[in-house]
Amino acid sequence: MDPPKDEQIVQAQSLYGVCGPYLTKLAHGTAPFISTFLLIHLSAPVMANVGGTSLASQIMLLGREYYQTSFGEKYLLLAPLAIHTLSGLAKRLISPPHLRRRFTSVLGITGYSVFLFFLPIHFLNHRVYPADPSPPIYEVGPSELDYEFVKVSLQTWPWRSWFLYGGLALCVAWHAAEGLKIIWNTSLRDIYGAWRSSTRRRIIGVTLAVVPVLTGVYVMSQEPIYAFSSLAARFRHALYHSFMYRI
C-alpha cells in the first residue's frame, strides 16, 4: 500500500533537504572546469578571424595539452561534464514540485539540448568516429585531426554542420549566462550583492560571446580545403558514421 500523499511530500522534502545542497555544490563546483575548457577550446575558432584555419589549428594543438591528455580529458573535462549533468538531473528529480525549475526554462532547454543532443553528437563526430572508423584504412590519427576536418564538414554538409556548430555554441553560451546568474546569486550574493541582469543584457552577452566564434567558423568555411584529397576522403568517411550526416 502506497503511503499517503502528505507523507510522500514530507519524504520528498526531507530527501531534498539532505541531498539538495550537496547536488547544488556539485553542479556549481564543476562549472569553472567546464568554463575553462570552453575558453580554451573556443579560442581556436575565434582566432580564425585573424589567421584563418592555419592559426585556428595551431591554437587547437596548444589547447589539446589541457583537455586531450590522459589525465586532462578524464578528470578536467569528461568527469566535470558528467557530474554537472547528473547532479542537475538528480536535483530536479528529488526537488519538491514547488521548488522545481520549469523544464521549459531557458536554463533547462539549453542545458538538455547541449548535454542530450549537441554535445554527444559533437564528441562522437570529433573524437570517436575519426579514431575508429571501419574499415581501418579510413582511420584518422590525432595528429591529422585539425580544423581542416571542420572545414570539410562545413563545405560537404553546410546546412547540417552549421546547425550543429551554431546550435552548440548558442546553447552553451545561453546556458552559461543563465547558470552564471544562478551561481552568483547562490554563492556570492551575500558578499557582492545580487546579480540583477535583465534578459536583454544576457542576450547581448550571449551575442558578444557567440558571434566571434561563428564568424571564425565562417572564415574557415570560405577557405579552400588544404587537406590532401585522400585525407579529406577519410574525414568525410568518419563524419558519415554520424546519423546527422546520413539523413
N, C-alpha and C positions, 0 to 999 in steps of 0.2 A: 504494500500500500504506500502510495506516494505521500510525503509529508505535506501538511497544509501549506497553502500559498504564502501566508505570512512567515512561516518558518523557513520556507525556501528563500524568501527575500532577506531574512536575517542572516542565513547561512552565506548567501552571496555577498552581502555587505561585509560580513566577517572575513571571508576569503580575500575580498578586495582590500580591506583594511590591513591585512597582514602582508599580502604579496604585492599590492599595487605600488607602494613606494619603491620597492626593490626593482620592479619591472620598469618604473619610470627612470630610475637611475641607470639601468642598463641601456634603455633606449637613448637617453640623453648622453650618457658617457661614451657611447660608441660613435656619436655624431662627429666629434672632432677628427677621428681617424678617417671616416668617410669623406669629410670635407677636405682633409689634407690630400687624400688620394685624388679627389676631383680637381683640386687646384693644380696638382702636378700633371694629371692626365689631360686636362683640357687646355693647359698652356701650349701644348703642341699645335692643335688646330688654330688657336689664337695667333700664334707666331707665323702661321701660314699667310696671314695678311701682309706680313713684312717680307718673308723669304720663300713663300710657296711651299711645295711639297718637300723640297730638299731640307729646308730648315725645320719643318714640322717633324720630319723623320729623325733628324738629329736630336731634337728636344725629346722626342718619344724614347729614343735609346737611352738618354740620361735618366728619364723617369722610370724606366724599367729597373734601374738599380734599386728603386724603392719598392715597387709593387709587383715585380715578377721574379724575385729571388725565392728560394725555397722557404725562407722564413717570412719574408715580406708578404708574399701572396696569401699565405695561410693565415698569418696572425695579425697583419696590418690591414688586410683588405677583406678576404672572404669571411673570417671569423667575425669582425665587426659588422659586416653586412648581414650575416646570419643572425647574430644576436640582436641587432637593431630591428630586423624584420620580425623575428619570433617573439621578442619581448613586446612589441607593439600589438601583434595579433593576440598574444596571451592576455595582455591587459584589456584589450577590447572584449575578449570572451568572458572575463571574470568581473567586468565592470557592471554595477547595477544600471538598469536602463536609464535612470535619470542622470547618470554621470557619463554615459556612453556617447562619444562624439558621433555625429551623424556619418553614416557610410558615404553620403554624397557630399561631405565637406571637401573643400579644396585639398586639405591635407590628406584626407582619405583617398580621394580619386587619384591624385598624383602619386601617392605612395604605393597604392596597389597596382597602378599602371606600370610604375617602374619595376617593382620587385616581382610582379607576377607575369609581366609581358615583356617590356622593353629590355630590361637587364638580362634575363635568361637568354633571349634571342641574341643580344649583343655579345654575351660571353661565349655562347656556342659558336657564333659566326667568326669571332676573332681569336678564340683560344682553343676550342675543341675541334671543330671541323678542319681547320688548316693542318693541325698537328697529326690527325689520324684519319685522313680520308681513305676511301677504298676505290681502286686498288692502290697499293703503296707507292706506285710510280708517281702519283699525284700529291704526295706529301709535301707540305710547305714547312721548311725549317724555320725556327725562331729568328735566325739572322736574316731570312728573306722577307719576313713579315714586317712591312713598314707602311707608310701612308700611300704607297702605290697600290696596296691592297684596297684601301678605302676608295682611291680614285677609280680603280677597275669596277668596283661595285656601283659607284655613282654613275659611271658612263655606260655600264651594261644594263643596269636596272635603276634608272634615275628616280622614278616616282616612288618605288618601294624603298630605295636607300634613303631618299630624303625624308620619307615618313618615319623610318626607323631612327635615323640620326637626329632629325629635328624633334620628333616626339620624345625621345630620350632626353635630349638637352632641355627642352621646355619643361617636362615633368620634373626632372631633377631640380632645376632652378626654382620652380614654384614650390616644390615640396620643401626645399631648403629654406626658402623665405618664410613660409608658414611655420616650419619647425623652429627656426631661429627665434621667432617671436614667442613661441610657447616655452622654449628652453630659457629664454631671458626672463620671462615673467614667472617662471617656476623657481629658478635657481639664483637669479641676480636681482630680482625686483627689490628685495629688502636693502640691497647695497646701493644700486644705481637708480632705483625708481622704475616704474612700469614702462614698458615699451608700448607706445600707443600709435604705431604706424598705421596709416589708413590703407585701405585696399588699393587706392590709386598709387600710393608710394611704393607698395610692394610690387605692383605691376611695372612701375618704372624701374625698380631694382632688378626685377626678373629680365626685363627687356635689355637693360645695360649689360647683364651677365650673359645672355643668350646670343645677342646679335654679333659680338666679336667672334664667338665660336662658329656660328653659322656662316658668317662672311668668309672666315678662313676656310671652311669646308667648300664654299662656293668657289673661292680662288683655286683650290686644288682641283675641283671638278672641271674647271675651264682649261687646265693644262693638258698637254698631250701625255699619253701614257709612256713613261720612260722604261718600264719593265720589259725585259725580253718577252717576245711573243709566247715562248714556252712557259715562262713563269706566270704571265698573265692568264694563260690557259689553266694553269694549276690553281690560280686564285679563283677563277670562275667555277672550276670543278668543286672546290671547297665550299664556296658560297651556295652552290646548287644543292648541297645537302640540307640547307635550311628550307623549311616549308614555305617561308615568306618569298623565296626566290623561285618557287615552283608553281605557285598559284597564279 
